[in-house]
Amino acid sequence: MPADVSDFLKLWTQSDQISERRLQKFLLMGLDKIVQEQSDVLSKIAVGPPASGPVVRWMEEWGYPSRISGTLDESTLTFSGRLFGKAIDTESVRKVIREGTILERPSDGAQAKVTALNGLVATVSAYGGSLLSDDTTETVWDIIAEVWSDYRDADDPRSLDRVFREVGTQIHAETFEIPKTRKNTKYEIIGDEAEHQISSLLDKLRRQLAYAVLRSRPFHDGTGFVYGNKTEESTMCGLCSWPQITQAETPNPNVYVDKNSQGLTKADLDNLALSLWLDEQADLNKGEWWIVCHPLISRYIHDFDISYRRTERDDTGVGFHVDHFDSKIGKSFPILSDRYMRPDTLMMVNFDATRYGYYANDRMDRKEVPTQGRYQRWLISFQTYGVVVRNPRANIGMIYGLAN
């Protein structure tokens, strides 16, 4: 394994197989390892297995919800809203509600038992000594339990439908050339011109990969996102793009929050964590949850409760640093500040559910391009996929439009 850029340059002009393997290992190490050291967020996103096709697909299913929306009028409860990522219908209601289901209204704790179900309309009766009052607007009801007996038949079995999600790949490429005169000239502050140019190019590639993994968006044809070889210049899906995709399916302004150029507050973070838990059934006790933001946004977090802090007279440092946020629902989130993040955005991310990776046999390629003059030219390229996020609705929340 080459130790530094000088060793890399010795391999650069050699074309035997051993040198080629070592060179690609060097490029890979310089790209992956150093990028992850320079980007706190990328260091948390694992590199997955290589992809064997231009589109990476995986299967997901919507879990059984714990809440349903409806409006009560005397003994008639009419269901509305959305279930399983689409407008509520007879089929989706029967997957979560049937005769004997107990519902509870969180606003007053009143419980109702479903005695009959016909399409989107259920006949209910007060249960457990509750007093039922009519709803004036659409109300959320918690699905508590079902009443069973030893002699009840399982005449209405349930099952979940599955859907496919996908991400495309993106080619990253750069060209490098240097004339022999410049290559052989020594400068006062640059001892080796070729070494300087290659180091600068690798820095650019690292930065390009970091931006792509975080902020790249798939190609959009005006109707929807297009992946893989359906478009000539395919682009991958970055981490920051997933909330936009999921909100196009089923909008939830509580987990995709537009601040409209306002500053970040503690209440914003508390509400985002609560909404992920209640609305999207996020398991905040499982995985590796972090708050991710740009350094400009982290300034707001560092100033939270600043009037309640104090410093001692013998302190030699000025300022405060916050490295985690303790939410009111009892979950503590470590904080990552990354310069490659969007400056107006903050995210709550479960990094256990995220992956990006490389196209099969295309992790890093170096090719010399023949020329007719006294200069050398090379093409460096590689192809990545991602970011794959398993169950993105329950693993990413976003606050955007923040003042910075």
C-alpha positions in Angstrom: 0.0 0.0 0.0 1.5 3.4 -1.0 2.3 5.6 2.0 2.0 9.0 0.5 1.5 11.0 -2.7 5.2 10.5 -3.6 4.7 6.8 -3.7 1.5 7.3 -5.7 3.4 9.3 -8.3 5.8 6.4 -8.8 2.9 4.2 -9.6 1.1 6.7 -11.7 3.2 6.2 -14.8 3.6 2.4 -14.5 1.1 0.2 -16.3 1.9 -3.3 -15.0 -0.9 -5.2 -13.1 0.7 -5.0 -9.7 1.2 -1.2 -10.0 -2.4 -0.8 -11.3 -3.8 -2.6 -8.3 -1.8 -0.6 -5.9 -2.7 2.6 -7.6 -6.4 1.9 -7.4 -6.0 1.0 -3.7 -4.3 4.3 -3.2 -7.0 6.2 -5.0 -9.7 4.4 -3.1 -8.0 5.0 0.2 -7.6 8.7 -0.7 -11.2 9.0 -1.8 -13.1 7.0 0.8 -11.0 7.3 4.0 -9.9 10.9 3.7 -13.4 12.0 2.6 -14.9 10.4 5.6 -12.3 12.0 7.9 -13.1 15.4 6.4 -16.9 14.9 6.5 -18.4 14.0 9.8 -21.7 12.9 8.1 -20.0 10.6 5.6 -18.1 8.9 8.4 -21.5 7.8 9.7 -22.8 6.4 6.4 -21.5 2.9 5.8 -20.3 1.8 2.4 -22.5 -1.0 1.2 -21.9 -3.9 -1.2 -21.3 -3.2 -4.9 -24.3 -2.8 -7.1 -24.6 -5.0 -10.2 -27.2 -2.9 -12.0 -27.8 0.8 -12.8 -30.6 0.9 -10.3 -30.5 -0.4 -6.7 -34.0 -1.6 -5.6 -35.3 -2.9 -2.3 -38.6 -3.9 -1.0 -40.4 -2.1 1.9 -43.8 -2.3 3.5 -45.8 0.2 5.6 -46.2 -1.1 9.1 -49.6 -1.3 10.8 -50.4 2.2 12.0 -51.2 2.9 15.7 -53.5 5.8 14.8 -56.4 6.6 12.4 -58.3 9.8 11.6 -62.0 10.1 11.7 -65.0 12.2 12.7 -67.6 10.9 15.2 -71.3 11.9 14.8 -73.4 10.2 17.5 -72.7 6.5 17.0 -71.2 6.9 13.5 -67.4 7.2 13.0 -66.4 8.2 9.5 -62.7 7.5 8.7 -60.7 9.9 6.6 -57.1 11.0 5.8 -54.4 8.6 4.6 -53.3 5.0 5.5 -50.3 3.1 4.2 -49.1 6.0 2.2 -52.2 6.6 0.2 -55.7 8.0 0.5 -57.8 5.9 2.8 -60.1 3.4 1.2 -62.2 0.3 2.2 -59.3 -2.1 1.8 -56.8 -0.2 3.9 -59.4 0.4 6.7 -60.1 -3.3 7.0 -56.3 -3.9 7.5 -56.5 -2.0 10.8 -60.1 -1.8 11.9 -62.7 -4.6 12.4 -65.6 -5.5 14.7 -64.3 -5.4 18.3 -61.6 -2.8 17.8 -61.2 -0.4 20.7 -60.4 3.2 19.7 -59.4 6.0 22.1 -59.5 9.7 21.5 -56.3 11.2 23.0 -57.9 14.6 23.5 -60.2 13.4 26.3 -59.4 9.7 26.8 -62.9 8.6 25.6 -62.9 5.0 24.3 -65.2 3.6 21.6 -65.8 0.0 20.5 -66.4 -0.7 16.8 -69.6 -2.8 16.6 -70.0 -2.8 12.8 -67.9 -1.7 9.8 -69.2 -0.8 6.4 -66.6 0.7 4.1 -65.2 3.9 5.6 -68.0 4.1 8.2 -68.0 2.3 11.5 -70.8 2.0 14.0 -69.3 2.5 17.5 -70.5 2.5 21.1 -69.0 3.9 24.3 -66.6 1.5 26.0 -65.2 1.3 29.5 -67.6 3.8 31.0 -66.6 6.5 28.6 -68.9 9.4 27.6 -68.7 10.0 23.8 -69.1 13.5 22.4 -69.3 14.4 18.7 -66.2 15.6 16.9 -66.4 19.0 15.3 -63.5 18.3 12.9 -61.4 15.4 11.8 -59.8 13.9 14.9 -57.0 11.4 15.5 -58.0 8.2 17.3 -55.5 5.7 18.8 -56.0 2.1 18.0 -55.9 0.5 21.4 -56.9 -3.2 21.2 -59.5 -5.7 20.1 -62.1 -7.6 22.1 -61.8 -11.3 21.6 -63.4 -14.4 23.1 -62.6 -18.1 23.1 -65.4 -18.6 20.5 -64.6 -15.9 18.0 -63.5 -17.0 14.6 -60.6 -15.3 12.8 -62.8 -14.5 9.8 -61.0 -11.3 8.7 -57.2 -12.0 8.4 -54.8 -9.2 7.7 -51.7 -8.8 5.5 -49.4 -6.0 4.4 -48.7 -4.9 0.9 -45.1 -4.2 -0.2 -43.6 -1.6 -2.5 -40.3 -1.1 -4.2 -38.0 1.8 -3.6 -35.0 2.6 -5.7 -32.0 4.8 -6.2 -29.8 5.3 -9.3 -26.1 5.6 -9.8 -23.9 8.6 -10.7 -20.6 8.7 -12.6 -17.9 11.0 -11.1 -15.0 11.8 -13.5 -12.1 14.2 -13.7 -9.3 14.8 -16.2 -5.8 15.6 -15.4 -3.1 16.9 -17.8 0.3 18.4 -17.5 2.8 19.6 -20.1 6.4 18.3 -19.9 7.8 21.8 -19.5 5.6 22.5 -16.5 6.2 19.1 -15.1 9.9 19.5 -15.1 9.9 23.1 -13.8 10.7 23.7 -10.1 8.7 26.4 -8.4 9.6 28.3 -5.2 6.6 27.0 -3.2 5.8 23.9 -5.2 8.5 21.3 -5.2 6.7 18.9 -7.5 4.2 20.3 -9.9 2.6 16.9 -10.8 2.3 16.0 -7.1 0.6 19.4 -6.5 -1.9 19.0 -9.3 -2.8 15.4 -8.4 -3.3 16.3 -4.8 -5.6 19.2 -5.7 -7.5 17.0 -8.1 -8.1 14.3 -5.4 -9.3 17.0 -3.0 -11.8 18.1 -5.6 -13.0 14.5 -6.1 -13.4 14.0 -2.3 -15.5 17.2 -2.1 -17.5 16.1 -5.1 -18.3 12.7 -3.6 -19.2 14.3 -0.2 -21.7 16.7 -1.9 -23.2 13.9 -4.0 -23.8 11.6 -1.0 -25.4 14.4 1.0 -27.1 16.7 -1.5 -27.4 15.1 -5.0 -30.9 14.7 -6.5 -32.1 12.2 -9.0 -32.9 13.4 -12.5 -36.5 14.7 -12.7 -38.4 14.7 -16.1 -41.1 17.1 -14.9 -43.4 14.3 -13.7 -41.2 12.2 -11.5 -37.7 11.1 -10.7 -35.9 9.0 -13.3 -33.2 6.5 -12.4 -30.6 4.4 -14.1 -30.4 3.9 -17.8 -33.7 5.6 -18.4 -31.8 8.8 -18.6 -28.4 9.4 -20.3 -26.9 11.3 -17.3 -28.2 9.5 -14.3 -27.6 11.0 -10.8 -27.8 9.4 -7.4 -30.1 10.2 -4.5 -28.4 12.1 -1.6 -29.4 12.0 2.0 -31.0 15.4 1.9 -33.2 14.4 -1.0 -35.1 11.6 0.7 -37.5 13.8 2.7 -38.5 15.5 -0.5 -39.3 12.1 -2.1 -41.3 10.8 0.8 -43.3 14.0 1.2 -44.3 13.9 -2.5 -45.9 10.5 -1.6 -47.7 11.5 1.6 -47.1 15.0 2.9 -46.5 15.4 6.6 -45.5 19.0 7.5 -44.6 17.9 11.0 -41.6 15.8 9.8 -40.8 18.0 6.7 -40.9 21.4 8.4 -40.6 24.6 6.5 -39.3 27.4 8.8 -39.8 30.1 6.1 -36.4 31.9 6.9 -36.9 31.8 10.7 -34.3 30.7 13.3 -34.1 27.3 14.9 -35.6 26.8 18.4 -35.6 24.1 21.0 -39.3 23.6 20.3 -38.6 22.8 16.7 -36.3 19.9 17.6 -38.7 18.6 20.3 -41.6 18.7 17.9 -39.6 17.0 15.1 -38.6 14.1 17.4 -42.2 13.8 18.7 -43.7 13.7 15.2 -41.2 11.1 14.0 -42.3 8.9 16.9 -46.0 9.5 16.7 -46.7 10.1 13.0 -44.1 7.8 11.4 -43.6 5.3 14.1 -39.9 5.9 14.3 -38.1 3.6 16.8 -35.9 6.2 18.4 -34.5 3.6 20.8 -33.1 1.5 18.0 -30.3 2.5 15.6 -27.9 5.4 15.6 -29.8 8.6 15.7 -28.0 12.0 15.1 -28.9 15.6 14.5 -27.1 16.8 11.4 -26.8 20.4 10.3 -24.5 23.0 8.7 -22.1 25.0 11.0 -24.2 28.1 10.3 -27.3 26.3 11.8 -25.4 24.8 14.7 -24.9 28.4 16.0 -28.5 28.4 17.1 -28.1 25.1 19.0 -24.9 26.4 20.8 -27.0 29.4 22.0 -29.9 27.4 23.4 -30.5 28.3 27.1 -27.4 30.6 27.0 -29.0 32.9 29.6 -29.0 30.0 32.1 -25.3 29.1 31.7 -22.4 30.6 33.5 -18.6 30.7 33.4 -16.1 30.9 36.2 -13.9 33.9 36.7 -10.7 31.8 36.1 -12.0 30.3 32.7 -9.6 31.1 29.9 -12.0 30.1 27.1 -15.0 32.1 25.7 -18.1 30.6 24.2 -20.2 27.5 24.6 -20.3 24.2 22.8 -23.2 21.8 22.6 -22.6 18.2 21.4 -26.0 16.7 22.1 -29.7 17.6 22.4 -31.9 16.1 25.1 -35.5 16.0 23.8 -38.6 16.2 25.9 -39.6 12.7 24.9 -36.6 11.3 26.7 -34.3 10.7 23.7 -30.8 12.2 23.5 -29.5 13.1 20.0 -25.8 13.7 19.4 -25.1 16.6 17.0 -23.0 16.6 13.9 -22.0 19.9 12.2 -20.8 19.3 8.6 -19.8 22.0 6.1 -21.1 19.9 3.2 -24.7 20.0 4.5 -27.2 22.4 3.0 -26.9 25.7 5.0 -30.6 26.0 5.5 -31.3 22.5 6.6 -31.3 20.4 9.8 -32.0 16.6 9.8 -32.7 13.9 12.3 -31.2 10.7 10.8 -30.8 7.1 11.8 -27.5 6.3 10.2 -28.1 2.6 10.8 -30.6 2.7 8.0 -28.3 4.4 5.5 -25.8 3.1 2.9 -24.0 4.3 -0.2 -21.7 2.3 -2.4 -20.0 1.7 -5.7 -21.0 0.1 -9.0 -19.5 -3.4 -9.5 -15.9 -3.2 -10.9 -16.1 0.6 -11.1 -14.9 1.7 -7.7 -12.0 3.7 -9.2 -10.5 3.7 -12.7 -7.5 5.6 -14.1 -7.0 5.7 -17.8 -4.3 7.5 -19.8 -5.6 9.4 -22.9 -3.3 9.4 -25.9 -2.3 12.9 -27.1 -0.4 14.4 -30.0 1.6 17.0 -28.1 4.2 17.2 -25.4 1.8 16.7 -22.5 0.2 13.8 -20.6 -3.5 13.4 -20.0 -5.5 11.0 -17.7 -9.1 10.3 -16.9 -10.1 9.4 -13.4 -13.6 8.0 -12.9 -15.8 6.0 -10.6 -19.5 5.3 -10.2 -21.5 5.4 -7.0 -25.0 4.5 -6.0 -27.2 5.8 -3.2 -28.0 6.9 -0.7 -30.1 3.8 0.2 -32.3 4.5 3.2 -34.4 1.7 4.5 -37.9 2.9 5.5 -36.9 6.6 4.9 -40.1 8.0 6.4 -39.3 6.5 9.8 -35.6 7.2 9.7 -35.3 10.8 8.4 -36.9 14.0 9.6 -36.0 17.4 8.2 -36.4 21.1 9.1 -35.6 23.3 6.1 -35.8 27.0 5.2 -33.9 28.0 8.3 -32.3 31.4 8.6 -28.6 31.3 8.6 
